[in-house]
Amino acid sequence: MDFYFEETREMKNPKKREMLRIFLAFIAGGFMILAWMMLYFSLFTHTQTDLLIFIAIGLGFGIAAVVIWFKRYHLVYDYDYILVNGEMKIVKVISKKSRRLKHDIKSLQIGKIGRYGSDDYKALTKNPKVKVSVASPNPVETWEEGFYFAVHGAYGTEIVCLECTKEYVAMLLKTVNRSTLEKGLSYHDLLG
């Protein structure tokens, strides 16, 4: 029997980023107009160096416009935390349209599970060889509840921090050994 559980963490205040995205659309449009103007004015130059300068500036504005236009979609994003048959899949959903798999973690790779910011978390992150990855659209200071997962992979240990609920961790513990929980955190605490 297949096991599936999904939780979505959305951005708490996307309005500011939406406004910034609209502003960047106008900036990209302005840069594109400047690019066309520079290329048009290059037709009226008298020397070869002036022609090259106008074309280079026009191409620079055009490339900047294209980059800003497509990068503005990355300002608004959510995260999906998915459990499928003992695997954690962490997916970044960009502008509610495209999905990018950020982490694919097998249950055997998880070495420790605990609350974000706990003493065990601080002890693990003191090691300079440990990479810390935060998979949440919200700043960690605004989290109501968060957990970390120490993942052992081919390239060393990585701490993956999620803004997930207790229910998500309890569902994960159905496929992971309960001894991976940090001290002071029990399975019954997760169930409520």
Secondary structure, DSSP 8 states (H G I E B T S, - for coil): ---EEEEEE--S-HHHHHHHHHHHHHHHHHHHHHHHHHHHHGGG-SSHHHHHHHHHHHHHHHHHHHHHHHHGGGGSEEEEEEEETTEEEEEEEETTTEEEEEEEEEGGGEEEEEETTSHHHHHHHTSTT-EEEEE-SS-GGG-SS-EEEEEEETTEEEEEEE---HHHHHHHTTTS-GGGB-TT--HHHHH-
